[in-house]
Amino acid sequence: MSAQTHLFRYESPLGPIGLELAGDVCHHITLGSTRAPECSPDHPMALWLRAYFMGSHLNLPPIAPPNTLFQKRLRKALLEIPFGETRTYGELAKALNSAPRAVGQSLGANPLPILIPCHRIVAADGLGGFACGLAWKKRLLKFEKAM
């Protein structure tokens, strides 16, 4: 965390979400417990998360740019997966002209889960991994399918 970012908490229906913010820009999201102060309800991230958990769609709030061209392409591909749907690592790799393992490693380094919906990528024979823990991945996928 840089000197100009601050940690905040958003209380979601699925559990607390940690937000690393620099003004309106979100740099990092953690899923799970955090002792940070609550995010202002009118902050762009809080507005986006509130809409997401109500099953609505807003344009992405300001987020930190990707570090590489591949991460930029990966983000674009993930954002094209509709709410409530999934793709396999292989399908995503084929769309990006890459290898499933490289895609998996890049997904594991996604600093903005939920916003950049890496939880929507599953293994051909199961759930696959998730940097924030499989319990969160299951909750997010179940939530999206229920909406």
Residue frames as a rotation matrix with the C-alpha (Angstrom) as fourth column:
MET 1
0.586 0.810 0.000 0.00
0.810 -0.586 0.000 0.00
0.000 0.000 -1.000 0.00
SER 2
-0.326 -0.708 0.627 1.45
0.668 -0.641 -0.378 3.36
0.669 0.296 0.682 -0.98
ALA 3
-0.844 -0.100 -0.528 1.42
0.487 -0.555 -0.674 6.45
-0.226 -0.826 0.517 1.24
GLN 4
-0.845 0.511 -0.158 -1.39
-0.535 -0.810 0.241 7.99
-0.005 0.288 0.958 -0.75
THR 5
-0.280 0.784 -0.554 -3.83
-0.141 0.538 0.831 5.08
0.950 0.311 -0.040 -0.41
HIS 6
-0.604 0.197 0.772 -6.10
-0.796 -0.100 -0.597 4.36
-0.040 -0.975 0.217 2.53
LEU 7
-0.902 0.278 -0.329 -7.91
0.229 0.956 0.181 1.23
0.365 0.088 -0.927 3.63
PHE 8
-0.454 0.845 0.283 -11.68
-0.890 -0.414 -0.191 1.14
-0.044 -0.339 0.940 4.02
ARG 9
-0.903 0.252 0.348 -14.30
0.168 0.952 -0.255 -1.52
-0.396 -0.171 -0.902 4.62
TYR 10
-0.438 0.850 -0.293 -17.53
-0.832 -0.260 0.490 -2.22
0.341 0.458 0.821 2.77
GLU 11
-0.640 0.301 0.707 -20.05
-0.336 0.718 -0.609 -4.50
-0.691 -0.627 -0.358 4.49
SER 12
-0.578 0.404 -0.709 -21.52
-0.718 0.162 0.677 -6.70
0.388 0.901 0.196 1.76
PRO 13
0.506 0.828 0.242 -24.25
-0.860 0.462 0.217 -9.32
0.068 -0.317 0.946 2.10
LEU 14
0.756 -0.274 -0.595 -21.51
0.046 0.928 -0.370 -11.95
0.653 0.253 0.714 1.58
GLY 15
0.486 -0.615 -0.621 -19.09
0.856 0.193 0.480 -10.55
-0.175 -0.765 0.620 4.14
PRO 16
0.628 -0.273 -0.728 -16.72
-0.012 -0.940 0.342 -7.62
-0.778 -0.206 -0.594 4.62
ILE 17
0.611 -0.453 0.650 -14.73
0.759 0.102 -0.643 -6.29
0.225 0.886 0.406 1.68
GLY 18
0.203 -0.652 -0.730 -11.52
0.484 -0.582 0.654 -4.34
-0.851 -0.486 0.197 2.12
LEU 19
0.810 0.108 0.576 -10.87
0.564 -0.410 -0.717 -1.46
0.158 0.906 -0.393 -0.25
GLU 20
-0.167 -0.880 -0.446 -7.51
0.729 -0.414 0.545 0.21
-0.664 -0.234 0.711 -0.84
LEU 21
0.646 0.578 0.499 -8.41
0.762 -0.519 -0.386 3.64
0.036 0.630 -0.776 -2.17
ALA 22
-0.660 -0.682 -0.314 -6.56
0.640 -0.730 0.239 6.72
-0.393 -0.043 0.919 -3.34
GLY 23
-0.736 0.537 -0.411 -9.32
-0.579 -0.815 -0.027 9.30
-0.349 0.218 0.911 -3.54
ASP 24
0.336 0.934 -0.121 -11.92
-0.838 0.238 -0.492 7.85
-0.431 0.267 0.862 -5.91
VAL 25
0.154 -0.366 -0.918 -9.52
-0.786 0.518 -0.338 5.30
0.599 0.773 -0.207 -7.42
CYS 26
0.814 0.118 0.569 -9.58
-0.455 0.739 0.497 1.70
-0.362 -0.664 0.655 -6.18
HIS 27
-0.007 -0.924 -0.382 -6.17
-0.976 0.089 -0.197 0.00
0.216 0.372 -0.903 -6.20
HIS 28
-0.828 -0.318 -0.462 -6.88
-0.206 0.938 -0.277 -3.25
0.522 -0.134 -0.843 -4.41
ILE 29
0.259 0.916 0.305 -9.77
-0.853 0.069 0.518 -5.28
0.453 -0.394 0.799 -3.02
THR 30
-0.905 -0.406 -0.125 -9.56
-0.295 0.813 -0.502 -7.95
0.306 -0.418 -0.856 -0.34
LEU 31
0.131 0.966 -0.223 -12.43
-0.436 0.259 0.862 -10.26
0.890 -0.016 0.455 0.49
GLY 32
0.124 -0.045 -0.991 -12.81
0.720 0.691 0.059 -10.96
0.683 -0.721 0.118 4.18
SER 33
0.683 0.240 -0.690 -12.30
0.722 -0.363 0.589 -9.41
-0.109 -0.900 -0.421 7.56
THR 34
-0.305 -0.755 0.581 -10.73
0.605 -0.624 -0.494 -6.01
0.736 0.201 0.647 7.90
ARG 35
-0.028 0.226 -0.974 -10.57
0.949 -0.300 -0.097 -3.54
-0.314 -0.927 -0.206 10.79
ALA 36
-0.871 -0.342 0.354 -10.56
0.463 -0.813 0.354 -0.56
0.167 0.472 0.866 8.46
PRO 37
-0.593 0.692 -0.411 -13.12
-0.161 -0.602 -0.782 2.22
-0.789 -0.398 0.469 8.83
GLU 38
0.085 0.744 0.663 -16.28
0.686 0.439 -0.580 1.92
-0.723 0.504 -0.473 6.79
CYS 39
-0.810 -0.320 0.492 -16.24
0.587 -0.429 0.687 3.38
-0.008 0.845 0.535 3.29
SER 40
-0.680 0.575 -0.454 -18.43
-0.378 -0.806 -0.455 6.43
-0.628 -0.138 0.766 2.75
PRO 41
-0.088 0.729 0.679 -21.78
0.443 0.639 -0.629 5.31
-0.892 0.246 -0.379 1.27
ASP 42
0.850 0.427 -0.309 -21.48
-0.051 -0.517 -0.854 7.87
-0.524 0.742 -0.418 -1.53
HIS 43
-0.217 -0.961 -0.174 -17.96
-0.544 -0.029 0.839 6.82
-0.811 0.276 -0.516 -2.59
PRO 44
0.054 0.239 -0.970 -17.93
-0.992 0.127 -0.024 5.47
0.117 0.963 0.243 -6.19
MET 45
-0.795 -0.378 -0.475 -16.81
-0.334 0.926 -0.177 2.03
0.506 0.018 -0.862 -4.94
ALA 46
-0.819 0.546 0.176 -19.61
-0.003 0.303 -0.953 1.83
-0.574 -0.781 -0.247 -2.37
LEU 47
0.006 0.844 -0.537 -22.15
-0.775 -0.335 -0.535 2.87
-0.632 0.420 0.652 -5.00
TRP 48
-0.199 -0.150 -0.968 -20.86
-0.863 0.495 0.100 0.24
0.464 0.856 -0.228 -7.44
LEU 49
-0.959 -0.203 -0.199 -20.79
-0.087 0.876 -0.474 -2.52
0.270 -0.437 -0.858 -4.82
ARG 50
-0.547 0.830 0.108 -24.29
-0.288 -0.065 -0.955 -1.64
-0.786 -0.554 0.275 -3.60
ALA 51
0.170 0.596 -0.785 -25.60
-0.959 -0.082 -0.270 -1.87
-0.225 0.799 0.557 -7.19
TYR 52
-0.521 -0.449 -0.726 -23.73
-0.623 0.782 -0.037 -5.16
0.584 0.433 -0.686 -7.77
PHE 53
-0.996 0.085 -0.016 -25.23
0.071 0.700 -0.711 -6.75
-0.049 -0.709 -0.703 -4.66
MET 54
-0.223 0.966 -0.129 -28.68
-0.387 -0.209 -0.898 -5.58
-0.895 -0.151 0.421 -5.71
GLY 55
-0.051 0.138 0.989 -28.21
0.664 0.744 -0.070 -7.28
-0.746 0.654 -0.129 -9.08
SER 56
0.918 0.331 -0.221 -27.87
0.098 -0.726 -0.681 -3.99
-0.385 0.603 -0.699 -10.97
HIS 57
0.182 -0.870 0.458 -25.09
0.980 0.198 -0.014 -2.83
-0.078 0.451 0.889 -13.24
LEU 58
0.866 -0.082 -0.493 -23.14
-0.065 -0.997 0.051 0.42
-0.496 -0.012 -0.868 -13.11
ASN 59
0.676 -0.737 -0.018 -20.10
-0.083 -0.052 -0.995 1.40
0.733 0.674 -0.097 -15.12
LEU 60
0.249 -0.673 -0.697 -16.88
0.878 0.461 -0.131 0.54
0.409 -0.579 0.705 -13.35
PRO 61
0.958 -0.067 -0.280 -15.74
0.098 -0.840 0.533 3.09
-0.271 -0.538 -0.798 -10.80
PRO 62
0.554 -0.823 -0.127 -12.23
-0.711 -0.389 -0.586 4.51
0.433 0.415 -0.801 -11.22
ILE 63
0.934 -0.305 0.187 -9.66
0.153 0.813 0.561 1.71
-0.323 -0.496 0.806 -10.84
ALA 64
0.122 -0.974 -0.192 -5.89
-0.463 -0.227 0.857 1.47
-0.878 -0.015 -0.478 -10.99
PRO 65
0.492 0.033 -0.870 -4.64
-0.866 0.123 -0.485 0.67
0.091 0.992 0.089 -14.49
PRO 66
0.973 -0.197 0.124 -3.31
0.185 0.977 0.103 -2.79
-0.141 -0.078 0.987 -15.30
ASN 67
0.370 -0.918 -0.145 0.47
-0.262 -0.252 0.931 -3.24
-0.891 -0.306 -0.334 -15.13
THR 68
-0.720 -0.648 0.250 0.86
0.001 0.360 0.933 -5.05
-0.694 0.672 -0.258 -18.47
LEU 69
-0.551 0.489 -0.676 -0.77
-0.830 -0.237 0.506 -5.27
0.087 0.840 0.536 -21.88
PHE 70
-0.706 0.291 -0.646 -1.75
0.119 0.947 0.297 -8.89
0.698 0.132 -0.703 -21.14
GLN 71
-0.741 0.447 -0.501 -3.49
0.576 0.040 -0.816 -7.82
-0.344 -0.894 -0.287 -17.92
LYS 72
-0.614 0.527 -0.588 -5.35
-0.557 -0.817 -0.151 -5.17
-0.559 0.235 0.795 -19.93
ARG 73
-0.535 0.384 -0.752 -6.54
-0.625 0.419 0.659 -7.80
0.569 0.822 0.016 -22.42
LEU 74
-0.778 0.213 -0.591 -7.43
0.459 0.835 -0.304 -10.15
0.429 -0.508 -0.747 -19.56
ARG 75
-0.761 0.506 -0.406 -9.50
0.113 -0.513 -0.851 -7.47
-0.639 -0.693 0.334 -17.81
LYS 76
-0.522 0.564 -0.640 -11.38
-0.842 -0.463 0.278 -6.72
-0.139 0.684 0.716 -21.03
ALA 77
-0.573 0.266 -0.775 -12.15
-0.246 0.847 0.472 -10.41
0.782 0.461 -0.420 -21.57
LEU 78
-0.822 0.251 -0.511 -13.33
0.566 0.453 -0.689 -10.88
0.059 -0.856 -0.514 -17.97
LEU 79
-0.700 0.555 -0.448 -15.59
-0.213 -0.762 -0.611 -7.84
-0.681 -0.332 0.653 -18.17
GLU 80
-0.536 0.492 -0.686 -17.26
-0.799 -0.032 0.601 -9.34
0.273 0.870 0.410 -21.24
ILE 81
-0.798 0.288 -0.529 -18.46
0.344 0.939 -0.007 -12.39
0.495 -0.188 -0.849 -19.24
PRO 82
-0.090 0.855 0.511 -22.08
-0.301 -0.512 0.804 -11.69
0.949 -0.081 0.304 -18.28
PHE 83
-0.463 0.107 0.880 -23.18
-0.886 -0.082 -0.457 -11.59
0.023 -0.991 0.132 -14.65
GLY 84
0.330 0.649 0.685 -24.11
-0.720 0.643 -0.262 -15.12
-0.610 -0.407 0.680 -13.56
GLU 85
0.955 -0.057 -0.290 -22.14
-0.180 0.666 -0.724 -16.90
0.234 0.743 0.626 -16.30
THR 86
0.415 -0.869 0.270 -18.79
-0.261 0.171 0.950 -18.67
-0.872 -0.465 -0.155 -16.21
ARG 87
0.721 -0.364 -0.590 -16.04
-0.557 0.202 -0.805 -19.59
0.412 0.909 -0.057 -18.65
THR 88
0.867 -0.493 -0.078 -13.28
0.471 0.757 0.452 -22.16
-0.164 -0.429 0.888 -18.29
TYR 89
0.252 -0.885 -0.392 -9.59
-0.135 -0.433 0.891 -21.34
-0.958 -0.171 -0.228 -18.05
GLY 90
-0.467 -0.437 0.769 -9.20
0.605 0.476 0.638 -23.03
-0.645 0.763 0.042 -21.45
GLU 91
0.395 0.694 0.602 -11.93
0.919 -0.310 -0.245 -20.93
0.016 0.650 -0.760 -23.07
LEU 92
0.906 -0.090 -0.414 -10.42
0.024 -0.965 0.262 -17.74
-0.423 -0.248 -0.872 -21.73
ALA 93
-0.060 -0.997 0.055 -6.91
0.022 0.053 0.998 -18.82
-0.998 0.061 0.018 -22.76
LYS 94
-0.243 0.034 0.969 -8.11
0.910 0.353 0.216 -19.55
-0.335 0.935 -0.117 -26.30
ALA 95
0.761 0.609 0.224 -9.81
0.648 -0.730 -0.216 -16.14
0.033 0.310 -0.950 -26.51
LEU 96
0.814 -0.506 -0.286 -6.57
-0.320 -0.800 0.508 -14.48
-0.486 -0.322 -0.813 -25.39
ASN 97
0.757 -0.547 -0.356 -4.33
-0.149 0.386 -0.910 -16.71
0.636 0.743 0.211 -27.54
SER 98
-0.106 -0.731 0.674 -2.54
-0.941 -0.146 -0.306 -17.83
0.322 -0.666 -0.673 -24.40
ALA 99
-0.549 -0.122 -0.827 -2.10
0.059 0.981 -0.184 -20.93
0.834 -0.150 -0.531 -22.24
PRO 100
0.520 0.840 -0.155 -4.54
0.186 0.066 0.980 -21.88
0.834 -0.538 -0.121 -19.45
ARG 101
0.247 -0.496 -0.832 -1.72
0.964 0.209 0.162 -21.91
0.094 -0.843 0.530 -16.88
ALA 102
-0.800 -0.544 0.253 -0.64
0.543 -0.836 -0.082 -18.36
0.256 0.072 0.964 -17.81
VAL 103
-0.173 0.836 0.520 -4.25
-0.111 -0.541 0.834 -17.22
0.979 0.087 0.186 -17.58
GLY 104
0.607 0.420 -0.675 -4.60
0.534 0.414 0.737 -18.88
0.589 -0.808 0.027 -14.16
GLN 105
-0.250 -0.789 -0.562 -1.48
0.968 -0.206 -0.141 -17.18
-0.004 -0.579 0.815 -12.86
SER 106
-0.841 -0.031 0.539 -2.68
0.165 -0.965 0.202 -13.79
0.515 0.259 0.817 -14.08
LEU 107
0.203 0.975 0.090 -6.10
0.024 -0.097 0.995 -14.35
0.979 -0.200 -0.043 -12.56
GLY 108
0.408 -0.108 -0.907 -4.47
0.853 0.398 0.336 -15.18
0.325 -0.911 0.254 -9.24
ALA 109
-0.631 -0.709 -0.314 -2.73
0.767 -0.632 -0.112 -11.80
-0.119 -0.312 0.943 -9.32
ASN 110
-0.132 0.663 0.737 -5.94
0.499 -0.598 0.627 -9.84
0.857 0.451 -0.251 -10.01
PRO 111
-0.930 -0.294 -0.219 -5.94
0.331 -0.419 -0.846 -7.02
0.157 -0.859 0.487 -7.42
LEU 112
-0.724 0.690 -0.010 -9.61
-0.680 -0.716 -0.160 -6.16
-0.117 -0.109 0.987 -8.07
PRO 113
-0.895 0.444 -0.041 -11.79
0.429 0.882 0.196 -9.24
0.124 0.158 -0.980 -7.54
ILE 114
-0.043 0.981 -0.190 -15.52
0.685 -0.109 -0.720 -8.68
-0.727 -0.161 -0.667 -8.05
LEU 115
0.300 0.117 -0.947 -14.83
-0.394 -0.889 -0.234 -5.52
-0.869 0.444 -0.220 -10.11
ILE 116
-0.195 -0.410 -0.891 -12.73
-0.952 0.296 0.072 -7.55
0.234 0.862 -0.449 -12.56
PRO 117
0.487 0.696 0.528 -14.73
-0.851 0.513 0.108 -10.79
-0.195 -0.502 0.843 -12.19
CYS 118
-0.445 -0.766 -0.464 -12.02
-0.803 0.571 -0.172 -13.46
0.397 0.296 -0.869 -12.08
HIS 119
-0.566 0.301 0.768 -14.37
-0.480 0.637 -0.604 -15.61
-0.671 -0.710 -0.216 -9.96
ARG 120
0.506 0.827 -0.246 -16.31
-0.652 0.179 -0.737 -16.34
-0.566 0.533 0.630 -13.17
ILE 121
0.087 -0.558 -0.825 -13.45
-0.828 0.420 -0.372 -18.49
0.554 0.716 -0.425 -14.49
VAL 122
0.535 0.192 0.823 -13.69
-0.668 0.692 0.273 -22.16
-0.517 -0.696 0.499 -13.54
ALA 123
-0.655 -0.733 0.184 -11.81
-0.522 0.615 0.591 -25.35
-0.546 0.291 -0.785 -14.32
ALA 124
-0.449 0.462 -0.765 -13.18
-0.713 0.330 0.619 -27.68
0.538 0.823 0.181 -16.99
ASP 125
-0.223 0.304 -0.926 -13.77
0.268 0.933 0.242 -30.29
0.937 -0.194 -0.289 -14.28
GLY 126
0.090 0.278 -0.956 -14.66
0.990 0.083 0.117 -28.16
0.112 -0.957 -0.268 -11.27
LEU 127
0.840 0.368 -0.399 -14.33
0.479 -0.848 0.227 -24.88
-0.255 -0.381 -0.889 -9.50
GLY 128
0.282 -0.825 0.491 -10.65
0.486 -0.318 -0.814 -24.15
0.827 0.468 0.311 -10.07
GLY 129
-0.385 -0.540 -0.748 -8.79
0.920 -0.163 -0.355 -21.76
0.070 -0.825 0.560 -7.80
PHE 130
0.593 0.468 0.656 -9.38
0.369 -0.881 0.295 -18.29
0.716 0.067 -0.695 -6.41
ALA 131
-0.415 -0.891 0.185 -6.80
0.270 -0.315 -0.910 -16.08
0.869 -0.327 0.371 -4.71
CYS 132
-0.400 0.343 0.850 -9.41
-0.763 -0.639 -0.102 -14.89
0.508 -0.689 0.517 -2.19
GLY 133
-0.805 0.063 0.590 -10.31
-0.370 0.724 -0.582 -18.46
-0.464 -0.687 -0.560 -1.20
LEU 134
-0.888 0.448 -0.106 -12.73
0.187 0.561 0.806 -20.99
0.421 0.696 -0.582 -2.63
ALA 135
-0.382 0.787 -0.484 -15.39
0.834 0.067 -0.548 -20.13
-0.399 -0.613 -0.682 -0.05
TRP 136
-0.279 0.240 -0.930 -15.60
-0.160 -0.966 -0.201 -16.61
-0.947 0.092 0.308 -1.51
LYS 137
-0.901 -0.068 -0.429 -15.61
-0.432 0.050 0.900 -17.94
-0.040 0.996 -0.075 -5.08
LYS 138
-0.735 0.665 -0.131 -18.52
0.641 0.745 0.186 -20.27
0.221 0.053 -0.974 -4.23
ARG 139
-0.223 0.660 -0.718 -20.43
0.619 -0.473 -0.627 -17.44
-0.753 -0.584 -0.303 -2.51
LEU 140
-0.493 -0.031 -0.869 -19.96
-0.434 -0.858 0.276 -15.07
-0.754 0.514 0.409 -5.45
LEU 141
-0.943 0.127 -0.306 -20.97
-0.228 0.422 0.877 -17.65
0.241 0.898 -0.369 -8.06
LYS 142
-0.557 0.786 -0.270 -23.99
0.831 0.530 -0.169 -18.76
0.011 -0.319 -0.948 -6.03
PHE 143
-0.261 0.427 -0.866 -25.01
0.286 -0.823 -0.492 -15.13
-0.922 -0.376 0.093 -5.47
GLU 144
-0.683 -0.060 -0.728 -24.75
-0.575 -0.571 0.586 -14.29
-0.451 0.819 0.356 -9.17
LYS 145
-0.910 0.367 -0.191 -26.74
0.139 0.707 0.694 -17.35
0.389 0.605 -0.695 -10.24
ALA 146
-0.443 0.768 -0.463 -29.46
0.852 0.199 -0.485 -16.51
-0.280 -0.609 -0.742 -7.71
MET 147
-0.494 0.220 -0.841 -29.94
-0.029 -0.971 -0.236 -12.97
-0.869 -0.092 0.486 -9.00
